[in-house]
Amino acid sequence: MKILEYKSMRTMQLVTLLLSFLTALMSFNAEAVPAFVRQTGQNCLACHAGGQFPELTPYGRMFKLTGYTIGERTVPLSVMGVFTSNRVKVADSAAGHTQDGTLTFNTGSLFLAGKITDKTGVFAQITYDNYASPSDKIGFSGHTGADNMDFRYADRLVDNKTDLIYGVTVHNNPGVQDVWNSTPAWGYGVVPGSTGIGAATTPMLDGGLGQQVVGAGAYVYWNQTVYAELTGYRTGDGVFSFMTQGNGTQTVIKGTNPYLRLALTHAWGAHNAMLGVTHLDVQQYPDPTNLTTATDRYRDNSIDFQYQYLLDPHTVTATVTRIHETIDSGTLGTLAESVDSFRAKASYVYQAKYGATLSYFDVSNSVNNAGATQTGTQGWTPEIFWMPLQYLRLGVQYTLFDKVNGVSTNTDGAGRKASDDNTLLFYVWGAY
């Protein structure tokens, strides 16, 4: 009886915690809006397709291109929190207590975001990750550090023949500055890590330099048709240390590393589409404490496509991104010769409240020191979600792995197979 009473009390505590969280968010009413909404006077639907992060509407892209300056200056602060409950088919002791189905606090973020002057603005995120670092005691330990950051200056020239937006961006993650949010810098789901790439090596454009570097670049957007950007990245140290994670794992790159982005866009009626290409060239020191060694050189080339249909009450978005990376190793062939990443996501939202998404991911590595050996991770993530309020989202995802670190239907040396990593995830996301 005591065991039953204990389990019942524990369940009631979790339910009470969740209900308290939901009640607090619901009590915010119309005054409880994130910084950008307060500034522009628009709701989430104006900037995000179907009101869902991270896909931007044409208006949302214009807001970002013009340096987050549309509207009036207001209090530039917002907060966000994510609670998750993960359950993996076969438990992994290395995952600590995050995979046993218990509803736990996952991440919390503080945002400094909005208009500074008529031509300058900022989007800066500081995030506490409850499971950032391994710990012998509880599986993981928390860490607070810089998340995605983007500081901008922008201006616009408009006449009878030309509409030209030009600007400068300083940011800390290649791709985070992109206005289509189609790059892995923004993820392919609302919950960090929800696509579970596992042990596969990913390209530099697929998060390899996030919160480790600082980039400064210039961009133009001509007649709402052609977008071009050139950015250079350096190690995020010295006065730019505040833009890095600061968890003792600083990546060090050599000199200034170029990034080039070109995109063609077109809008007709309720439809809009984009086709883009990206190139990133990075020279990284394999040992960040020894800058006298040869560097490993990564060349990433990406092509991406996005389509949107936006006509209330229906919203449809489809995004496809493929990245191919070649590696010239300065460490005697200990790295993969090439890495390929393919991600696709389709979403449908009805009345900005009810939605479903289907994501696909495939990351493969061609290993240099193992002949023709191929490793990688591949799978699908279907998701359904509900937004009873524009700043509250509840969702369920199920990630099905076809391959994990090169292993598919056959078991690996540890007796595991890809489907053993299938993950059921329930999340509660809220913002203020």
Secondary structure, 3 states (H helix, E strand, C coil): CHHHHHHHHHHHHHHHHHHHHHHHHHCCHHHCCCHHHHHHCCCHHHHEHHHCCCCECHHHHHHHHCCCCCCCCCCCEEEEEEEEEEEECCCCHHHCCCCECCCEEEEEEEEEEEECCCCEEEEEEEEEEEEEEEECCCEEEEEEEEEEEEEEEEEEEECCCCEEEEEEEEECCCCCCCCCCCCHHHCCCCCCCCCCCCCCCCCHHHCCCCCCEEEEEEEEEECCCEEEEEEEEEECCHHHHHHCCCCCCCCCECCCEEEEEEEEEEEECCEEEEEEEEEEEEEECCCCCCCCCCCEEEEEEEEEEEEEEEECCEEEEEEEEEEEEEEECCCCCCCEEEEEEEEEEEEEEECCCEEEEEEEEEEEEEEHHHCCCEEEEEEEEEEEEEEEECCEEEEEEEEEEEEECCECCCCCCCCCCHHHHCEEEEEEEEEC
